[in-house]
Amino acid sequence: MRVAETDVPTPGPDEVLVRVAYCGICGSDLHEYANGPHAIPTTAPHPASGVTAPLVLGHEFCGTVAALGSSVASRRGRRGGHRAELPLQHLPALSGR
């Protein structure tokens, strides 16, 4: 695990970019750090997200929609958070980029 600066991603057609205001650390993230990887794909892309390690962890966050993909109806400026029980493939712009 490391802390690193990343480029701000450009959302794909069906994606949104969320400007994160607050983010928590999930227990599964701590397990990945302490004795993983368990769920992080290291050799083959994840079937839902298509990403492999290294990737950005975290799915307990809230923020404001900052950019929209070309196929997304306007939600710019709306506030919200990712519900932890939703599969991460519903937010591919945040699932590893």
Secondary structure as GFF3:
##gff-version 3
##sequence-region A 1 97
A	DSSP	beta_strand	16	23	.	.	.	ID=ss1
A	DSSP	alpha_helix	27	35	.	.	.	ID=ss2
A	DSSP	beta_strand	61	68	.	.	.	ID=ss3
A	DSSP	beta_strand	79	81	.	.	.	ID=ss4
A	DSSP	three_ten_helix	88	90	.	.	.	ID=ss5
###
